[in-house]
């Protein structure tokens, strides 16, 4: 089959590779000049299936409201245009019911564990080196944080996720660079989880895809799709090209493309921030830098070691826009890094970043048929795109090929958004 993939973030690149691996003639269209140029560019890089859960959860609305006015709030409103997202917020609030949350959480967990398995298979088979390392440590600052973590620990046990609740001394053995003066009550260590450079992975997989015949066409935005026996892509210059199937992996821009087939998904851009900088030579020499990946549970900020660099990432901003880099979220990132690893980064060379994470109100992505003939969806992974990419790609490639899905797709298809 001749298959077009719209979007070359980590979702689109992995999808294109899996399609080509199953023998399809695959072309990827990307509006930017390279792969992983938007949401996949500088995310936290953490792959921790045990912590992939819906944002819509019981008690979450009150928790978000109670934190909005805090100086270092993990969730923020970006401006008056948040009003345009009120229908999305309403759907999110409804999805916070215990029953809906349980169903969505189970769906995301199935996909996350399958995705990690597929990521490890690809890494081993293709001999990929994308600055990956194993080990994920969740830092609990005080007794209140430890108490609040108990439901999460119960969930990890229920899911069979390898983990260990450890004291502060053990945390500092695993991560020797942690500031000895920082308040630390305990930690949750997940030895099988870890971190990797998502953008670099996408570059490497693009090369492997090209070896299988995948064609990448950059600086070419797709204007729409003409549905039919053979769906046709419509380009800005007025030209068209027919394919046997089209897979939409266009992130927050997806509705601009899907409008032409009479479809609109409840996608909202939830913005995340990060700062990446080289580690200081002294921090490397004296082991004052992170070994792998950590999460500050209080501020929901991740600290990742990527080769000789460190990345600190976090915040969830609804509303706002990509052009405005909020200073409050940036101050939180710098504060968290400085508290745990003071003076570790070369701040003069720091690279700030803000990206739009395409999020559906209830949490899981949408995988599978769109309802329009020959048009498929691989969308809405939110802040878990890197953790879910490889599994989502394999599912889509199998389904487009007419094969059964390798995992249960309950709560992962478009059907759930119609009810």
C-alpha positions in Angstrom: 0.0 0.0 0.0 1.0 3.6 -0.5 0.6 5.4 2.8 1.0 9.1 3.7 1.9 10.1 7.2 1.1 13.8 8.2 3.5 15.0 10.8 7.2 14.2 11.6 7.3 14.4 15.4 8.2 11.3 17.3 4.7 10.0 16.7 4.8 10.4 13.0 8.4 9.1 12.6 7.8 6.0 14.6 4.6 5.4 12.7 6.4 5.8 9.3 9.1 3.4 10.4 6.6 0.7 11.5 4.6 1.1 8.3 7.7 0.6 6.1 8.8 -2.3 8.2 5.5 -4.0 7.3 6.2 -3.4 3.6 4.3 -0.2 2.9 5.5 2.5 0.5 5.5 5.4 3.0 5.8 9.2 2.5 5.9 11.6 5.5 4.8 15.3 5.1 6.0 17.8 7.6 5.4 21.5 7.7 8.7 22.2 9.5 12.2 21.7 8.1 13.1 18.6 10.1 11.8 15.8 12.2 10.9 16.4 15.9 10.9 20.2 15.4 7.9 21.0 17.7 6.5 19.1 20.6 9.2 16.4 20.4 12.1 18.9 20.3 13.0 19.3 24.0 10.6 17.3 26.2 11.7 15.8 29.5 12.7 12.6 27.8 11.4 10.4 30.7 10.0 7.0 29.8 8.2 5.8 32.9 5.1 3.7 32.1 4.1 3.4 35.8 3.6 7.2 35.8 1.6 7.4 32.6 -1.9 8.3 33.8 -4.7 10.6 32.7 -4.6 14.2 33.8 -8.4 13.8 34.3 -8.6 12.1 37.7 -10.8 12.2 40.8 -10.0 15.2 42.9 -7.9 16.8 40.2 -10.2 19.8 39.6 -10.0 20.9 43.2 -6.3 20.2 43.3 -5.7 22.4 40.2 -7.9 25.2 41.5 -6.1 25.2 44.9 -2.7 25.6 43.2 -3.4 28.1 40.4 -2.4 31.1 42.5 0.8 29.6 43.9 4.1 31.1 42.9 5.4 27.8 41.7 2.2 26.1 40.6 2.6 23.1 38.3 -0.6 24.0 36.4 -1.1 27.5 35.0 -3.6 29.5 32.9 -1.8 31.3 30.1 -4.2 34.3 29.5 -7.6 35.3 28.5 -7.7 33.0 25.5 -8.1 30.1 28.0 -11.8 31.0 27.7 -11.8 29.4 24.2 -11.0 26.1 25.9 -14.0 26.1 28.3 -15.7 23.3 26.4 -12.5 21.3 26.7 -12.3 22.1 30.4 -15.9 20.9 30.8 -15.2 17.6 29.1 -12.0 17.2 31.2 -14.0 17.8 34.4 -16.6 15.2 33.4 -13.8 12.7 32.7 -12.5 13.0 36.3 -15.2 10.6 37.5 -13.8 7.5 39.2 -15.3 5.1 36.6 -14.0 7.0 33.6 -10.6 7.6 35.1 -10.2 3.9 35.9 -11.0 2.9 32.3 -8.8 5.5 30.8 -5.9 4.8 33.2 -6.1 1.1 32.3 -6.0 1.9 28.6 -3.0 4.2 29.0 -1.1 1.7 31.1 -1.6 -1.1 28.5 -0.3 1.1 25.8 2.6 2.5 27.9 3.9 -0.9 28.8 3.5 -2.2 25.3 5.3 0.9 24.0 8.3 0.5 26.3 8.6 -3.1 25.2 8.6 -2.0 21.5 11.1 0.9 22.3 13.5 -1.6 23.8 13.1 -4.0 20.9 13.8 -1.2 18.4 16.8 0.0 20.4 18.3 -3.4 20.5 17.5 -4.5 16.9 18.6 -1.2 15.3 21.5 -0.5 17.8 20.2 3.0 18.6 22.1 5.3 20.9 20.0 8.3 21.9 21.6 9.2 25.2 19.4 6.8 27.1 20.0 5.6 30.7 18.0 3.6 33.1 16.6 4.5 36.5 13.8 6.9 37.5 13.7 8.5 41.0 10.7 10.3 42.4 11.7 12.7 45.1 9.4 13.2 48.1 10.5 16.2 50.1 8.6 15.7 53.4 6.3 13.5 55.4 3.2 15.0 53.8 4.5 14.2 50.3 5.2 10.6 51.4 1.6 10.3 52.7 0.2 11.7 49.5 2.3 9.2 47.5 0.6 6.2 49.1 -2.2 5.8 46.5 0.4 6.0 43.7 2.4 3.3 45.4 -0.7 1.2 45.6 -1.3 1.7 41.9 2.3 0.7 41.1 1.9 -2.5 43.1 -1.4 -3.2 41.4 0.1 -2.8 38.0 3.1 -5.0 38.9 5.5 -2.1 38.1 9.0 -2.7 39.5 9.6 -0.1 42.2 11.0 0.4 45.7 10.1 3.0 48.4 13.5 4.1 49.7 14.8 6.5 52.4 16.8 9.6 51.8 20.1 7.9 52.3 19.4 5.3 49.6 18.2 8.1 47.3 21.6 9.8 47.6 23.3 6.5 46.9 21.4 6.2 43.6 21.9 9.9 42.8 25.1 10.9 44.6 24.9 14.4 43.2 21.8 15.4 45.1 22.3 18.4 47.3 23.0 17.1 50.9 21.4 20.3 52.3 18.1 19.8 50.4 15.1 18.5 52.4 14.4 14.9 51.4 12.1 12.5 53.2 12.0 9.5 50.8 12.0 8.5 47.2 10.3 6.0 44.8 12.9 4.3 42.6 11.8 2.6 39.4 14.9 0.8 38.1 13.4 -0.3 34.8 12.2 3.1 33.7 14.6 5.8 32.5 15.3 8.6 30.1 16.4 9.2 26.6 16.7 12.0 24.0 13.4 11.9 22.2 14.6 14.3 19.4 17.7 12.3 18.8 15.7 9.1 18.7 13.5 10.6 16.0 16.5 11.5 14.0 18.0 8.0 14.2 14.7 6.3 13.4 14.2 8.7 10.4 17.5 7.3 9.0 16.4 3.7 9.6 13.1 4.5 8.0 14.8 6.0 4.9 16.9 2.8 4.6 13.5 1.0 4.3 12.4 3.4 1.6 10.5 6.0 3.7 10.4 9.4 1.9 10.4 12.6 4.1 9.0 15.8 2.5 9.8 18.8 4.7 8.5 22.4 4.6 5.3 21.1 3.1 2.1 21.7 5.1 -0.9 19.7 4.2 -4.0 21.8 3.7 -6.6 19.1 3.8 -7.7 15.6 2.8 -10.2 14.8 0.1 -11.8 11.5 1.3 -12.8 8.8 -1.1 -11.8 5.4 -2.3 -8.3 6.7 -2.4 -7.9 9.7 0.0 -6.1 12.7 -1.6 -3.8 15.1 0.2 -4.4 18.7 -0.7 -1.3 21.0 -0.5 -1.0 24.8 -0.1 0.0 25.2 -3.7 -3.2 23.6 -4.9 -1.7 20.3 -5.9 -3.0 16.9 -4.7 -1.7 13.4 -4.3 -3.6 10.2 -3.8 -2.7 7.4 -1.4 -4.3 4.1 -0.3 -4.2 5.3 3.3 -3.4 8.5 5.3 -2.3 8.5 8.9 -2.8 11.9 10.7 0.0 12.5 13.3 -0.2 16.3 13.2 -0.5 17.0 16.9 -2.3 20.2 17.8 -2.6 21.1 14.1 -4.6 18.0 13.3 -8.0 19.7 13.3 -6.9 22.0 10.5 -6.4 19.0 8.3 -9.4 17.0 9.5 -11.8 19.8 9.0 -11.8 18.9 5.3 -13.3 15.5 6.1 -15.9 17.0 8.5 -14.2 16.1 11.7 -13.1 18.0 14.8 -11.5 16.4 17.8 -11.5 18.0 21.3 -7.7 18.7 21.1 -6.2 21.4 23.2 -2.5 22.6 23.3 -1.2 22.2 26.9 2.1 24.0 26.9 5.2 22.6 28.6 8.5 24.3 29.4 12.1 23.1 29.6 15.7 24.3 29.9 18.6 22.4 28.5 22.3 23.3 29.2 25.7 21.7 29.3 26.8 20.4 32.7 29.7 22.2 34.2 33.0 20.4 34.2 33.3 20.6 37.9 29.8 19.1 38.4 30.8 16.2 36.2 34.1 15.6 37.9 32.7 15.8 41.4 29.5 13.8 40.7 27.3 16.8 41.4 25.1 16.1 38.4 22.2 13.7 37.9 22.9 10.1 36.9 19.6 9.4 35.1 16.1 10.9 35.5 14.4 12.4 38.6 11.0 13.9 39.4 10.3 16.5 42.0 6.9 15.4 43.1 6.0 18.7 44.8 6.5 20.8 41.6 6.0 18.1 39.0 9.3 19.0 37.5 11.6 16.4 35.8 15.4 16.6 35.8 17.1 14.5 33.1 20.6 13.6 32.3 21.2 13.6 28.5 24.9 12.8 27.8 26.9 15.8 29.1 23.8 18.0 29.4 21.0 18.4 31.9 17.4 19.1 31.1 14.8 20.4 33.6 11.2 20.3 32.3 7.7 20.8 33.7 4.6 23.0 33.9 1.2 22.6 32.3 -0.1 25.8 30.8 -3.6 26.0 29.3 -4.2 29.0 27.1 -1.3 31.2 26.1 0.7 30.8 23.0 4.1 29.6 21.8 5.3 33.1 21.2 5.2 34.0 24.9 7.7 32.4 27.1 6.3 32.7 30.6 8.9 33.8 33.2 7.1 32.2 36.2 7.4 28.6 34.8 11.0 29.3 33.9 11.8 30.5 37.5 10.3 27.3 38.8 12.5 25.1 36.6 15.7 27.0 37.6 14.7 26.8 41.3 14.1 23.1 41.3 17.3 22.3 39.5 19.3 24.6 41.8 17.8 23.1 44.9 18.7 19.6 44.0 21.9 20.1 41.9 23.2 23.6 42.7 25.5 25.0 40.1 25.4 21.9 37.9 24.4 23.7 34.6 26.3 26.2 32.6 23.5 28.7 32.8 25.0 31.1 30.3 24.5 28.4 27.6 21.0 27.4 28.7 18.4 26.9 26.0 14.8 27.6 27.0 12.0 25.9 25.2 8.2 25.9 25.1 6.1 23.3 23.3 2.5 22.6 22.7 1.4 19.1 23.9 -1.7 17.9 22.0 -4.1 16.7 24.8 -7.5 15.2 24.7 -9.7 16.0 27.8 -10.0 12.5 29.1 -6.3 11.5 28.7 -5.7 8.6 26.3 -4.7 9.3 22.6 -6.9 8.3 19.7 -5.7 5.4 17.6 -7.3 3.8 14.6 -10.0 4.6 12.0 -11.2 8.1 11.7 -14.6 7.3 10.2 -13.5 8.8 6.8 -12.5 6.1 4.3 -8.7 5.5 4.3 -8.0 8.1 7.0 -6.4 6.9 10.2 -5.6 8.8 13.5 -2.6 8.7 15.8 -3.2 11.7 17.9 -3.6 13.3 21.4 -0.8 11.8 23.4 -0.4 14.9 25.5 2.6 14.9 27.8 3.1 11.2 27.3 4.0 11.2 23.6 7.5 9.9 24.0 6.4 7.2 26.4 3.6 6.1 24.1 5.1 6.6 20.6 6.5 3.2 19.7 3.4 1.3 20.9 1.0 3.6 19.1 3.0 3.3 15.9 3.0 -0.5 16.0 -0.8 -0.5 16.7 -1.5 1.8 13.7 0.8 -0.1 11.3 -0.8 -3.4 12.1 -4.4 -1.9 11.8 -3.6 -0.1 8.5 -2.2 -3.5 7.2 -5.5 -5.1 8.0 -4.1 -7.1 10.9 -5.6 -7.3 14.4 -4.2 -4.9 17.0 -1.4 -6.3 19.2 -3.3 -5.0 22.3 -6.8 -4.2 23.5 -7.9 -0.9 22.1 -10.7 -0.2 24.6 -10.8 3.5 25.4 -8.1 4.2 22.7 -10.3 4.7 19.7 -12.4 7.6 18.5 -15.6 5.8 19.5 -15.1 6.8 23.2 -15.3 10.5 22.2 -18.7 10.0 20.6 -20.4 8.9 23.8 
